[in-house]
């Protein structure tokens, strides 16, 4: 199953992706985490691994890949055959405790250009990635909704939107629901940083068309790990329920249909 994890910047996308990956791997599932956020350097630390080489480098680097795209009038195909998780070349992934991490690419220097090349490579990779039963690809999307415009979400099975207690995040749920529906992808919500003061307010102001799968409380341990850039530990009840849901979807016992 291919799962896109999206949300506004700072909502906790990387945190949810990390905890969910660790929970699924702890159940013996093969998990690939794809870091598609070119400006976030924290995901690898949360997983407890080093950041691997930019996957774009496999195709000659960002500039070479962009030239190939321009010469073909942006129809260049980086992939001609299907890929499996084990086909990812050594050096282009990091691995720990059953979780593999790959990165589409990062912005490393000023004036190097936009991230469109990385997005194109990633879009094609997800389209060509074939997963067996019990395998999961979790894509930690860039902040916001530009990934919808790039077509990255077209190749996933469902979309998880992480929602934090802020007006911007709650308002964005309606747009993500609309965009997901337009490409035929079910969208589900994961509430993050929830406490007694904001829970009911969040529920009242969220898009009513989208189902809330779980609520992750405002945990000091998670906030501390995020501040210090240290590895996260799994075992949170909300994440366990989230993993249960995905496994039911994978077995066909839960139809991943859009709530609206």
Secondary structure, 3 states (H helix, E strand, C coil): CEEEEEECCCCCHHHHHHHHHHHHHHCCCEEEEEECCCCCCCHHHHHCCCCCCEHHHHHCCHHHHHHHHHHCCCCCCCCCCCECHHHCCCCCCEEECCEEEEECCCCCCCCCCCCHHHHHHHHHHHHHECCCCCEEEEEECCCECHHHHHCHHHHCCEEEEEECCCHHHHHHHHHHHHHHHHCCCEEEEEEEEECCCCHHHHHHHCCCCCEEEEEEECCHHHHHHHHHCCCCCCCCHHHHHHHHHHHHHHCCCCCCCCCC
